[in-house]
Amino acid sequence: MADTFPSDLIDAQRRLHQANAEYRALCQTLPWSVEPLKGWPGEEHPHTGVITGGRRDSPGYSDEQKAEEARLWALVRELSIEVSTHPHWATVEGETRVRARMVLKSHPETAPGPAGA
């Protein structure tokens, strides 16, 4: 199997992993709704009294949050295209290409660096 990859492809995959990690981290900090929305109450379990479901009001995203989410999502898309359309894939045949793409995703040199690196 072709598990020797061009350095620019490894670099693009590493940057894709990093962009994905940054995007996921950002999304975990964002309100549940892009636009301000009213929340709703949860439901109390009749036997335990535990309240489940429901949401607090969402203040919506700030302009800065909207811009950063859009920037990171665009970067993830751009890098996904760069990796998937790299000329290297034309040199790998059939089913081997699918396996090679999976190997690239977990290649030790594509591990993302620390956040903000």
C-alpha positions as CSV (number, residue, x, y, z in Angstrom):
1,M,0.0,0.0,0.0
2,A,1.2,3.5,-0.7
3,D,1.9,4.8,2.8
4,T,4.6,7.2,1.7
5,F,3.0,10.5,1.1
6,P,4.4,13.8,-0.3
7,S,5.3,16.3,2.3
8,D,2.8,18.9,1.1
9,L,0.0,16.3,1.4
10,I,1.1,15.4,4.9
11,D,1.2,19.1,5.8
12,A,-2.3,19.8,4.3
13,Q,-3.7,16.8,6.3
14,R,-2.0,18.1,9.5
15,R,-3.5,21.6,8.9
16,L,-6.9,20.0,8.3
17,H,-6.8,18.1,11.6
18,Q,-5.8,21.3,13.3
19,A,-8.6,23.4,11.7
20,N,-11.1,20.7,12.6
21,A,-9.9,20.7,16.2
22,E,-10.1,24.5,16.4
23,Y,-13.6,24.5,14.8
24,R,-14.9,21.8,17.3
25,A,-13.4,23.7,20.2
26,L,-15.0,27.0,19.1
27,C,-18.4,25.3,18.6
28,Q,-18.3,24.0,22.2
29,T,-18.1,27.6,23.4
30,L,-21.0,29.0,21.3
31,P,-24.6,29.4,22.3
32,W,-27.0,26.7,21.1
33,S,-28.6,29.1,18.6
34,V,-27.0,31.4,16.1
35,E,-29.8,33.9,16.5
36,P,-31.3,34.9,19.9
37,L,-34.0,32.5,20.8
38,K,-36.2,31.8,23.9
39,G,-35.4,28.6,25.7
40,W,-38.0,26.2,27.0
41,P,-38.6,24.4,30.3
42,G,-37.5,20.8,30.9
43,E,-39.9,18.1,32.0
44,E,-40.0,16.7,35.5
45,H,-39.9,12.9,35.8
46,P,-43.0,11.9,37.7
47,H,-41.2,9.4,39.9
48,T,-37.7,10.8,40.5
49,G,-38.4,14.6,40.2
50,V,-35.4,14.8,37.9
51,I,-35.8,17.6,35.3
52,T,-34.6,16.6,31.8
53,G,-34.5,18.4,28.5
54,G,-35.2,22.1,28.2
55,R,-32.9,24.9,27.3
56,R,-32.0,28.3,28.6
57,D,-32.5,31.3,26.4
58,S,-29.8,31.7,23.8
59,P,-28.3,35.1,23.3
60,G,-27.2,34.2,19.8
61,Y,-23.8,34.5,18.3
62,S,-21.9,37.8,18.5
63,D,-20.6,39.3,15.2
64,E,-17.1,38.1,16.2
65,Q,-18.4,34.6,16.9
66,K,-20.2,34.5,13.6
67,A,-17.1,35.7,11.7
68,E,-14.8,33.2,13.5
69,E,-17.2,30.3,12.9
70,A,-17.5,31.2,9.2
71,R,-13.7,31.6,8.9
72,L,-12.9,28.2,10.5
73,W,-15.6,26.4,8.6
74,A,-14.3,27.8,5.3
75,L,-10.8,26.7,6.2
76,V,-11.9,23.2,7.0
77,R,-13.7,23.0,3.6
78,E,-10.7,24.5,1.7
79,L,-8.2,22.0,3.4
80,S,-10.6,19.1,2.8
81,I,-10.6,19.9,-0.9
82,E,-6.9,20.4,-1.0
83,V,-6.3,17.0,0.6
84,S,-8.9,15.1,-1.4
85,T,-7.9,16.5,-4.8
86,H,-4.1,16.3,-4.2
87,P,-2.3,14.9,-7.4
88,H,-0.8,12.1,-5.3
89,W,-4.2,10.2,-5.3
90,A,-4.0,9.8,-9.1
91,T,-0.9,7.6,-8.5
92,V,-2.7,5.2,-6.2
93,E,-5.0,2.5,-7.7
94,G,-8.5,1.5,-6.9
95,E,-9.2,0.1,-3.4
96,T,-5.7,0.9,-2.4
97,R,-6.5,4.6,-2.7
98,V,-9.3,4.3,-0.1
99,R,-6.9,2.5,2.3
100,A,-4.2,5.0,1.7
101,R,-6.5,7.9,2.5
102,M,-7.4,6.2,5.8
103,V,-3.7,5.7,6.6
104,L,-3.0,9.4,5.8
105,K,-5.7,10.5,8.3
106,S,-3.9,8.6,11.2
107,H,-0.4,9.1,9.9
108,P,1.9,10.2,12.9
109,E,3.2,13.2,11.0
110,T,-0.4,14.5,10.5
111,A,-1.2,14.8,14.2
112,P,-2.3,18.4,15.0
113,G,0.0,20.5,17.1
114,P,-1.0,22.3,20.3
115,A,-4.0,24.7,19.9
116,G,-2.9,27.9,18.3
117,A,0.3,26.4,16.9
